Amino acid sequence: MTGSRGLHVERLLPDDWARFRQVRQQALRSDPDAFAASAHRWLSDLDVEARWRERLEAVATYVASLDGTDVGTAGVSGEHELLGMWVAPAARGTGVAARLVDAVARDVPAGTPLHLRVMAGNDVGVRFYTRCGFVLTDPEPDAEGCLTMTRPR
Ligand SMILES: CC(C)(COP(=O)(O)OP(=O)(O)OC[C@H]1O[C@@H](n2cnc3c(N)ncnc32)[C@H](O)[C@@H]1OP(=O)(O)O)[C@@H](O)C(=O)NCCC(=O)NCCS
């Protein structure tokens, strides 16, 4: 999936775990408030090669690179939940995030809704997802403070 101007979106496999670790931990350190407390375990007890490999087996994970530098990531679980969306600050507002949503959506069977959870108060995230066609389906924060959004298909 090569795009124009050096943007490349590709799926990572378990052997790519160290590359995923780098971009995922960069996301958690760059934007800690955007991710639920459970996600931060990837900086501590889950930061083990076997756990990263399991994650890449369980979640179809994509990374976006711009001129060879990883600038974003997103994945989709078997339950059709969009997970771990992040774009590096320097690459925001360039369409990278939408390309990642497109890649993830292609992994979801036709007619199947795509779900996500976004931290209440992440207004930039909610506006981005709304532009991508997601609607708030549960505006009440869950136990981790997340709202649920769904994109009907
Ligand atoms: C949510 C996210 C993936 C959206 O990606 P994006 O590239 O910023 O998306 P957009 O291009 O649609 O721009 C989003 C906003 O940033 C603004 N923006 C434009 N250029 C920008 C830049 N260079 N830097 C920062 N923001 C910029 C856009 O105008 C837009 O603002 P608006 O909603 O007030 O109109 C990204 O902001 C991000 O990674 N945020 C931190 C992690 C996060 O929240 N993840 C979601 C977890 S559920």
The ligand as a Gaussian input file, in Angstrom:
#p B3LYP/6-31G(d) Opt

LIG

0 1
 C       -6.563000      11.386000      16.830000
 C       -5.459000      11.496000      15.764000
 C       -5.044000      10.109000      15.308000
 C       -6.059000      12.251000      14.571000
 O       -5.018000      12.426000      13.604000
 P       -4.792000      13.837000      12.934000
 O       -3.777000      13.731000      11.884000
 O       -4.524000      14.800000      14.041000
 O       -6.225000      14.052000      12.303000
 P       -6.754000      15.261000      11.438000
 O       -5.895000      15.461000      10.259000
 O       -8.186000      14.959000      11.182000
 O       -6.604000      16.545000      12.377000
 C       -7.157000      16.546000      13.675000
 C       -7.087000      17.956000      14.252000
 O       -5.756000      18.448000      14.334000
 C       -5.636000      19.641000      13.579000
 N       -4.324000      19.715000      12.947000
 C       -4.045000      19.999000      11.676000
 N       -2.743000      20.020000      11.474000
 C       -2.186000      19.718000      12.652000
 C       -0.845000      19.600000      13.073000
 N        0.183000      19.797000      12.238000
 N       -0.607000      19.262000      14.361000
 C       -1.629000      19.082000      15.220000
 N       -2.925000      19.196000      14.854000
 C       -3.184000      19.515000      13.587000
 C       -6.749000      19.537000      12.592000
 O       -7.121000      20.833000      12.146000
 C       -7.844000      18.924000      13.427000
 O       -8.392000      19.831000      14.348000
 P       -9.966000      20.009000      14.524000
 O      -10.548000      18.699000      14.960000
 O      -10.093000      21.046000      15.569000
 O      -10.475000      20.415000      13.174000
 C       -4.214000      12.266000      16.294000
 O       -4.600000      13.558000      16.661000
 C       -3.537000      11.572000      17.453000
 O       -2.765000      10.649000      17.264000
 N       -3.837000      12.040000      18.676000
 C       -3.205000      11.490000      19.892000
 C       -3.601000      10.037000      20.131000
 C       -5.081000       9.855000      20.114000
 O       -5.850000      10.677000      20.555000
 N       -5.485000       8.667000      19.627000
 C       -6.863000       8.243000      19.625000
 C       -7.068000       7.227000      20.693000
 S       -8.760000       6.631000      20.685000

